[in-house]
Amino acid sequence: MKQILTITLGISCACATTALQAQPETYPSRPIRLIVPFSPGSSTNDILGRGIAQRLTIALGQQVVVDNRPGAGGTSGSEIVAKAPADGYTLLVAIAGPLTVAPSVYKKIGYDPTHDFAAVARIAVIPYLMVVNNNVQATNVKELIALAKSKPRGINFASSGVGGSPHLCGELFNTMAGLDMVHIPYKGAGVATTDVLSGQIQMFCTGVTALNALVKAGRMRPIGMATLKRSALMPDIPTISEQGLKDFEVTSWTGIAAPAKTPRAIVQKLYDTIAKIAQTDDMKNFVQGQGAELSVLGPEAFAADIKSDIAKWARVVKAAKITPE
């Protein structure tokens, strides 16, 4: 009887603990691990992730510890979170590539982006900018399209690797404008940028952070922002969409996700906390300082955005005949 009572009490305690963890007023009661699926300092996403971790630590009253888990284009770290306990104590710095592009460019990844994660919040968007080297006889989208059509496979564009957002930006431009520009992949944006500057590469499309200073110094010529609305970071540069390729959009975003089945109360508390942080001048200045724009979406809107992007990039990958790796 005593043994049965002990077991019963144990089960009751376990259930009570689970119930308490699901309540926003008791969460968090211990440190939270925030996984960044890239190397420390390797990207704006890592810096943004560290910034939100610092601010969540203060707001939640518990340490949010950054854990960098790079590998396989961000899919390794993402998989860790997908398979973690759904208790709110393991979170992911959710990034566009591993969640929306990877399903189309990799034969197999260890998670399903739409079923294995609970979207918490999109926090920031990194606008993409299309540029050409100063020797290219084009100053806008219309002129670049005309030039590329006059030289089939005579115009090349760089990327920081097969299947990344810079690659897909070029392929989307090819598809929407009916072009056949040649993709030249590099191992990183730095080397690609160098070859654009030297004139070996005609076009490059990547995050505005990497190009802002070069454009302002006149060392590269901007063609257009790959955003639907002009960016507050470079408001004088028209969008590609407003120049004729309607709805052309390529951005990289940063957000927070949790394992699927994380209690709704915890997801909501995290979102409410992030939304409050995003309203502060401190957070606005921090994000803008990284060449990004605050663009907060709640759980439902963020999940819908991820699903929409997966379908969009699947179409582009198929049209460009990018072979899954």
Secondary structure in CASP SS format (residue, H / E / C, confidence):
PFRMAT SS
TARGET T0000
AUTHOR 0000-0000-0000
METHOD secondary structure of the structure
MODEL  1
M C 1.00
K H 1.00
Q H 1.00
I H 1.00
L H 1.00
T H 1.00
I H 1.00
T H 1.00
L H 1.00
G H 1.00
I H 1.00
S H 1.00
C H 1.00
A H 1.00
C H 1.00
A H 1.00
T H 1.00
T H 1.00
A H 1.00
L H 1.00
Q H 1.00
A C 1.00
Q C 1.00
P C 1.00
E C 1.00
T C 1.00
Y C 1.00
P C 1.00
S C 1.00
R C 1.00
P C 1.00
I E 1.00
R E 1.00
L E 1.00
I E 1.00
V E 1.00
P C 1.00
F C 1.00
S C 1.00
P C 1.00
G C 1.00
S C 1.00
S C 1.00
T H 1.00
N H 1.00
D H 1.00
I H 1.00
L H 1.00
G H 1.00
R H 1.00
G H 1.00
I H 1.00
A H 1.00
Q H 1.00
R H 1.00
L H 1.00
T H 1.00
I H 1.00
A H 1.00
L H 1.00
G C 1.00
Q C 1.00
Q C 1.00
V E 1.00
V E 1.00
V E 1.00
D E 1.00
N E 1.00
R C 1.00
P C 1.00
G C 1.00
A H 1.00
G H 1.00
G H 1.00
T H 1.00
S H 1.00
G H 1.00
S H 1.00
E H 1.00
I H 1.00
V H 1.00
A H 1.00
K C 1.00
A C 1.00
P C 1.00
A C 1.00
D C 1.00
G C 1.00
Y C 1.00
T E 1.00
L E 1.00
L E 1.00
V E 1.00
A E 1.00
I E 1.00
A H 1.00
G H 1.00
P H 1.00
L H 1.00
T H 1.00
V H 1.00
A H 1.00
P H 1.00
S H 1.00
V H 1.00
Y C 1.00
K C 1.00
K C 1.00
I C 1.00
G C 1.00
Y C 1.00
D C 1.00
P C 1.00
T C 1.00
H C 1.00
D C 1.00
F E 1.00
A E 1.00
A E 1.00
V E 1.00
A E 1.00
R E 1.00
I E 1.00
A E 1.00
V E 1.00
I E 1.00
P E 1.00
Y E 1.00
L E 1.00
M E 1.00
V E 1.00
V E 1.00
N C 1.00
N C 1.00
N C 1.00
V C 1.00
Q C 1.00
A C 1.00
T C 1.00
N C 1.00
V H 1.00
K H 1.00
E H 1.00
L H 1.00
I H 1.00
A H 1.00
L H 1.00
A H 1.00
K H 1.00
S H 1.00
K C 1.00
P C 1.00
R C 1.00
G C 1.00
I C 1.00
N E 1.00
F E 1.00
A E 1.00
S E 1.00
S C 1.00
G C 1.00
V C 1.00
G C 1.00
G C 1.00
S H 1.00
P H 1.00
H H 1.00
L H 1.00
C H 1.00
G H 1.00
E H 1.00
L H 1.00
F H 1.00
N H 1.00
T H 1.00
M H 1.00
A H 1.00
G C 1.00
L C 1.00
D C 1.00
M C 1.00
V E 1.00
H E 1.00
I E 1.00
P E 1.00
Y C 1.00
K C 1.00
G C 1.00
A H 1.00
G H 1.00
V H 1.00
A H 1.00
T H 1.00
T H 1.00
D H 1.00
V H 1.00
L H 1.00
S H 1.00
G C 1.00
Q C 1.00
I C 1.00
Q C 1.00
M E 1.00
F E 1.00
C E 1.00
T E 1.00
G E 1.00
V H 1.00
T H 1.00
A H 1.00
L H 1.00
N H 1.00
A H 1.00
L H 1.00
V H 1.00
K H 1.00
A C 1.00
G C 1.00
R C 1.00
M C 1.00
R E 1.00
P E 1.00
I E 1.00
G E 1.00
M E 1.00
A C 1.00
T C 1.00
L C 1.00
K C 1.00
R C 1.00
S C 1.00
A C 1.00
L C 1.00
M C 1.00
P C 1.00
D C 1.00
I C 1.00
P C 1.00
T E 1.00
I C 1.00
S C 1.00
E C 1.00
Q C 1.00
G C 1.00
L C 1.00
K C 1.00
D C 1.00
F C 1.00
E C 1.00
V C 1.00
T E 1.00
S E 1.00
W E 1.00
T E 1.00
G E 1.00
I E 1.00
A E 1.00
A E 1.00
P E 1.00
A C 1.00
K C 1.00
T C 1.00
P C 1.00
R H 1.00
A H 1.00
I H 1.00
V H 1.00
Q H 1.00
K H 1.00
L H 1.00
Y H 1.00
D H 1.00
T H 1.00
I H 1.00
A H 1.00
K H 1.00
I H 1.00
A H 1.00
Q C 1.00
T C 1.00
D H 1.00
D H 1.00
M H 1.00
K H 1.00
N H 1.00
F H 1.00
V H 1.00
Q H 1.00
G H 1.00
Q C 1.00
G C 1.00
A C 1.00
E E 1.00
L E 1.00
S E 1.00
V E 1.00
L E 1.00
G C 1.00
P H 1.00
E H 1.00
A H 1.00
F H 1.00
A H 1.00
A H 1.00
D H 1.00
I H 1.00
K H 1.00
S H 1.00
D H 1.00
I H 1.00
A H 1.00
K H 1.00
W H 1.00
A H 1.00
R H 1.00
V H 1.00
V H 1.00
K H 1.00
A H 1.00
A H 1.00
K C 1.00
I C 1.00
T C 1.00
P C 1.00
E C 1.00
END
